[in-house]
Each structure stands twice: as C-alpha cells, then as structure tokens.
C-alpha cells in the first residue's frame, strides 16, 4: 500500500510542482516501486531525478549509466564542450 501511495504521490508532484520531485526521492524511507517510478520520471524527462532514485535504491551502476546517457544526449551540454 505504501508503495502505491509513493508512486501516486510522485506522479502528482511531477505534474504539479517539479521542484518537489527530487526531495521526495531523497527521503530516507522512500518506498517508491523502482519500475513505476522509472516510468513516471522518464515520461516527464526527469533524468537527474532518475539518477537520485537509483542512488537511493542502491542501484549505483544503473544510476551511473543513466547519468552518462543523459549527459551525452543533452545537446546544450554537448555544445558547451565543443571548441570554437
């Protein structure tokens, strides 16, 4: 039950107040179901928050891969790295 509430809360917050998504995921007793939370975060392009989710769930390798993918596909980030 707590898992479902956490996922519904994540969905509601991601649709109404983006600034609260990361703090929700950083909670010590974060009970979000990983697969459901992944789906919600990806739908809203919350890739930094997805990395936080992986870190809190001790899925460090998946978090590292996600952050690597997010930065490599971020066009604005890539333009900053391009030499003039």
C-alpha positions as MATLAB code, in Angstrom:
seq = 'XXXXXXXXXXXXXXXXXXXXXXXXXXXXXXXXXXXXXXXXXXXXXXXXXXXXXXXXXXXXXXXXXXXXXXXXXXXXXXXXXXXX';
ca = [
       0.000    0.000    0.000;
       2.777    2.450    0.909;
       4.495    1.715   -2.406;
       1.360    2.607   -4.369;
       0.901    5.813   -2.385;
       4.517    6.823   -3.016;
       4.173    6.249   -6.778;
       0.883    8.177   -6.929;
       2.444   10.993   -4.940;
       5.426   11.027   -7.312;
       3.084   11.217  -10.296;
       1.037   14.036   -8.755;
       4.106   16.038   -7.769;
       5.741   15.590  -11.172;
       2.624   17.053  -12.784;
       2.171   19.967  -10.388;
       5.425   21.003   -8.689;
       8.654   19.825  -10.304;
      10.765   21.272   -7.505;
       9.436   18.680   -5.038;
      10.275   15.571   -7.093;
      13.948   15.331   -6.069;
      13.278   15.898   -2.331;
      10.610   13.177   -2.387;
      13.075   10.733   -3.927;
      15.790   11.679   -1.418;
      13.644   10.737    1.586;
      15.275    8.104    3.762;
      12.182    5.896    3.728;
      11.402    6.334    0.029;
       9.094    3.411   -0.786;
       8.589    4.022   -4.497;
       8.487    0.955   -6.714;
      11.515    1.330   -8.995;
       9.859    0.285  -12.270;
       6.819    2.513  -11.726;
       8.946    5.464  -10.653;
      11.228    4.973  -13.683;
       8.235    5.121  -15.992;
       6.911    8.308  -14.376;
      10.285   10.043  -14.364;
      11.061    9.126  -17.970;
       7.631   10.373  -19.131;
       8.417   13.756  -17.584;
      12.075   13.811  -18.724;
      13.289   13.847  -15.113;
      16.640   12.186  -15.750;
      18.558   13.784  -12.860;
      15.787   12.623  -10.528;
      16.019    9.149  -12.041;
      19.680    9.076  -11.009;
      18.627   10.057   -7.459;
      16.118    7.187   -7.426;
      18.810    4.712   -8.449;
      21.219    6.032   -5.818;
      18.638    5.737   -3.038;
      17.757    2.213   -4.136;
      21.479    1.335   -4.212;
      21.386    0.753   -7.949;
      24.588    2.722   -8.483;
      25.611    1.146  -11.786;
      22.214    1.897  -13.325;
      22.417    5.466  -11.981;
      25.865    5.940  -13.464;
      24.717    4.626  -16.845;
      21.654    6.893  -16.775;
      23.690    9.980  -15.942;
      26.173    9.117  -18.681;
      23.355    8.675  -21.218;
      21.590   11.868  -20.134;
      24.697   13.994  -20.484;
      25.736   12.503  -23.821;
      22.284   13.103  -25.333;
      21.913   16.634  -23.917;
      22.554   18.894  -26.909;
      23.112   22.041  -24.825;
      25.683   20.205  -22.718;
      27.445   18.913  -25.842;
      27.563   22.412  -27.371;
      29.325   23.701  -24.251;
      32.028   21.087  -24.741;
      32.615   21.962  -28.395;
      35.679   24.067  -29.028;
      35.183   27.316  -31.026;
];
